[in-house]
Amino acid sequence: MPGASSEAKEAKRALRRSLLTARKARSAAEVRRLGHALAAVAARLPELDGVRTVAAYVSIGGEPDTAPLVELWHARGVRVLLPVLLPDDDLDWAAYEGPASLREVRRAGRMTLREPAGPRLGPGAVTEAGAVLLPGLAVDRAGRRLGRGGGSYDRVLTRLAASGADPLLLVLLYEEEVRESVPAEPHDRPVHAAVTPAGVRRFGG
């Protein structure tokens, strides 16, 4: 129903504003400290045993810090793919080769992003990943993820489904961002697990 969809979109916008405000209030030191805690929890996930390629992202601002986890995977010999934002908001991918392989990229109307400088592998490279780390602002008890609203990762999830790929879908969050419910639309695809500094929440059996 068009009205229901409009209501969900507005509810998402309102919740995003609230969650982003809370994230902005976190100090850089706290973000770094919790990032190491998140990496320690994610490193123990048995679902990642044997996964040789993961798709991740480089966090910005008050987002849960992905750097410790990306570096841990890289040090273990896991191939880590990081996104390169394309002009149409789709994502290309390149391999992470250590902190020196990242470059700052200024994009009009956006925060400065840190992207991998290596050869681009194409948008379809994400289908090679056995696990995909998705950015998010919240998740609910059904595994429904609230994203930032740009649509880039909706395309990633559509591409994964179209290819028949079925990677582990993860989201890193602060503990209070795991909620009873979040507004959702029919196209929203649930994640398999949320990693917080306090532990792992798994969804969908």
C-alpha positions as CSV (number, residue, x, y, z in Angstrom):
1,M,0.0,0.0,0.0
2,P,1.4,3.4,-1.0
3,G,0.4,5.0,2.3
4,A,2.0,2.3,4.4
5,S,5.3,2.7,2.4
6,S,5.2,6.4,2.9
7,E,4.7,6.0,6.6
8,A,7.7,3.5,6.8
9,K,9.9,5.9,4.9
10,E,9.1,8.8,7.3
11,A,9.5,6.5,10.3
12,K,12.9,5.5,9.0
13,R,14.0,9.1,8.5
14,A,13.0,10.1,12.0
15,L,14.8,7.1,13.6
16,R,17.9,7.8,11.5
17,R,18.0,11.4,12.8
18,S,17.8,10.2,16.4
19,L,20.5,7.5,16.0
20,L,22.9,9.7,14.1
21,T,22.6,12.4,16.8
22,A,23.5,9.8,19.4
23,R,26.5,8.6,17.4
24,K,27.8,12.2,16.9
25,A,27.8,12.5,20.7
26,R,30.4,9.8,21.1
27,S,34.0,10.8,21.6
28,A,36.7,9.6,19.1
29,A,38.4,7.7,22.0
30,E,35.2,5.9,22.8
31,V,34.6,4.9,19.2
32,R,38.2,3.5,19.0
33,R,37.8,1.6,22.3
34,L,34.5,0.0,21.3
35,G,35.9,-0.8,17.8
36,H,38.5,-3.0,19.4
37,A,35.8,-4.7,21.5
38,L,33.7,-5.3,18.4
39,A,36.7,-6.8,16.6
40,A,37.3,-9.2,19.5
41,V,33.7,-10.4,19.5
42,A,33.5,-10.8,15.7
43,A,36.8,-12.6,15.7
44,R,35.2,-15.5,17.7
45,L,32.3,-16.0,15.3
46,P,32.3,-19.7,14.3
47,E,30.3,-18.8,11.2
48,L,33.4,-17.1,9.8
49,D,35.6,-20.2,10.2
50,G,36.9,-21.1,6.7
51,V,35.7,-17.9,5.0
52,R,38.5,-16.7,2.8
53,T,36.9,-13.5,1.3
54,V,34.9,-10.9,3.2
55,A,33.4,-7.7,2.0
56,A,33.6,-4.9,4.6
57,Y,33.6,-1.1,4.7
58,V,35.6,1.7,6.2
59,S,33.7,3.4,9.0
60,I,33.4,7.2,9.2
61,G,32.5,9.6,12.0
62,G,30.7,8.0,14.9
63,E,30.0,4.7,13.2
64,P,31.3,1.6,15.0
65,D,34.9,1.5,14.1
66,T,35.6,-1.2,11.5
67,A,39.4,-0.6,11.3
68,P,40.4,-3.1,14.0
69,L,38.3,-5.9,12.5
70,V,39.4,-5.2,8.9
71,E,43.0,-5.3,10.1
72,L,42.5,-8.5,12.1
73,W,41.0,-10.2,9.0
74,H,43.8,-9.0,6.8
75,A,46.5,-10.2,9.3
76,R,44.8,-13.6,9.3
77,G,45.2,-13.9,5.5
78,V,41.6,-13.3,4.7
79,R,41.0,-11.4,1.5
80,V,39.1,-8.2,2.5
81,L,37.2,-6.3,-0.2
82,L,36.3,-2.6,0.5
83,P,33.9,-0.4,-1.4
84,V,34.5,2.4,-3.9
85,L,31.5,4.6,-4.3
86,L,30.5,5.2,-7.9
87,P,28.8,8.3,-9.3
88,D,25.4,6.6,-9.4
89,D,25.8,5.4,-5.7
90,D,26.5,1.8,-6.7
91,L,29.6,0.2,-5.3
92,D,32.7,-1.1,-6.9
93,W,35.2,-3.1,-4.9
94,A,39.0,-3.3,-4.4
95,A,41.2,-5.4,-2.1
96,Y,42.5,-4.1,1.2
97,E,46.3,-4.3,1.4
98,G,46.9,-2.5,4.7
99,P,46.3,1.0,6.0
100,A,48.6,2.5,3.4
101,S,46.3,1.2,0.7
102,L,43.5,3.6,1.7
103,R,43.2,7.1,0.3
104,E,40.9,9.9,1.2
105,V,38.3,10.8,-1.4
106,R,36.2,14.0,-1.2
107,R,32.8,13.7,-2.7
108,A,30.4,16.6,-3.2
109,G,27.8,16.8,-0.5
110,R,29.3,13.9,1.5
111,M,31.8,13.3,4.2
112,T,35.3,12.5,3.1
113,L,35.5,8.8,2.5
114,R,38.5,6.5,2.8
115,E,38.6,4.1,-0.1
116,P,41.0,1.4,-1.3
117,A,43.4,2.7,-4.0
118,G,44.1,-0.7,-5.6
119,P,42.7,-2.0,-8.9
120,R,38.9,-2.0,-9.1
121,L,37.4,-5.5,-9.3
122,G,33.9,-4.5,-10.5
123,P,30.5,-4.3,-8.6
124,G,30.1,-8.1,-9.0
125,A,33.2,-8.9,-6.9
126,V,31.0,-8.8,-3.8
127,T,29.4,-12.1,-4.9
128,E,32.8,-13.8,-4.1
129,A,32.5,-13.0,-0.4
130,G,31.6,-15.6,2.1
131,A,30.6,-12.8,4.5
132,V,29.4,-9.3,4.0
133,L,29.7,-6.6,6.6
134,L,26.9,-4.1,6.1
135,P,26.8,-0.6,7.5
136,G,23.7,0.1,9.6
137,L,22.2,2.3,12.3
138,A,20.0,-0.3,14.0
139,V,18.7,-3.8,13.8
140,D,15.6,-5.4,15.4
141,R,14.8,-8.8,16.8
142,A,13.8,-10.1,13.4
143,G,17.2,-9.0,11.9
144,R,15.8,-6.1,10.0
145,R,18.5,-3.5,9.4
146,L,18.1,0.2,9.3
147,G,20.6,1.6,6.8
148,R,21.6,5.2,6.2
149,G,19.1,5.5,3.3
150,G,21.6,6.0,0.4
151,G,20.5,2.8,-1.3
152,S,24.1,1.5,-2.1
153,Y,23.8,-1.6,0.0
154,D,20.2,-2.3,-1.2
155,R,21.9,-2.7,-4.6
156,V,24.6,-5.0,-3.1
157,L,21.9,-7.2,-1.5
158,T,20.0,-7.3,-4.8
159,R,23.1,-8.3,-6.7
160,L,23.9,-11.0,-4.2
161,A,20.4,-12.5,-4.5
162,A,20.4,-12.3,-8.3
163,S,23.7,-14.2,-8.4
164,G,22.6,-16.9,-6.1
165,A,25.2,-16.0,-3.5
166,D,24.3,-16.6,0.1
167,P,27.0,-15.0,2.3
168,L,26.8,-14.4,6.0
169,L,25.3,-10.9,6.4
170,L,26.7,-9.0,9.5
171,V,26.2,-5.6,11.0
172,L,28.3,-3.9,13.6
173,L,26.3,-1.8,16.1
174,Y,26.5,-0.3,19.6
175,E,24.4,-2.2,22.1
176,E,21.6,0.3,22.3
177,E,21.1,0.1,18.5
178,V,19.7,-3.4,18.8
179,R,16.0,-2.6,19.2
180,E,12.7,-4.4,19.5
181,S,11.6,-3.2,16.1
182,V,12.6,-0.9,13.3
183,P,10.5,0.4,10.5
184,A,10.8,-1.8,7.4
185,E,9.7,-2.0,3.8
186,P,9.0,-5.1,1.7
187,H,12.4,-5.0,-0.1
188,D,14.4,-4.9,3.1
189,R,16.4,-8.0,3.6
190,P,17.3,-9.2,7.1
191,V,20.8,-9.8,8.3
192,H,22.0,-13.0,9.9
193,A,23.7,-11.5,12.9
194,A,24.5,-8.3,14.7
195,V,27.8,-7.8,16.5
196,T,27.9,-5.5,19.5
197,P,30.7,-4.9,22.1
198,A,28.6,-7.1,24.4
199,G,28.2,-10.1,22.1
200,V,26.4,-11.5,19.1
201,R,22.7,-11.5,18.3
202,R,21.7,-14.1,15.7
203,F,18.5,-14.0,13.7
204,G,16.4,-16.3,11.6
205,G,17.6,-19.6,13.2
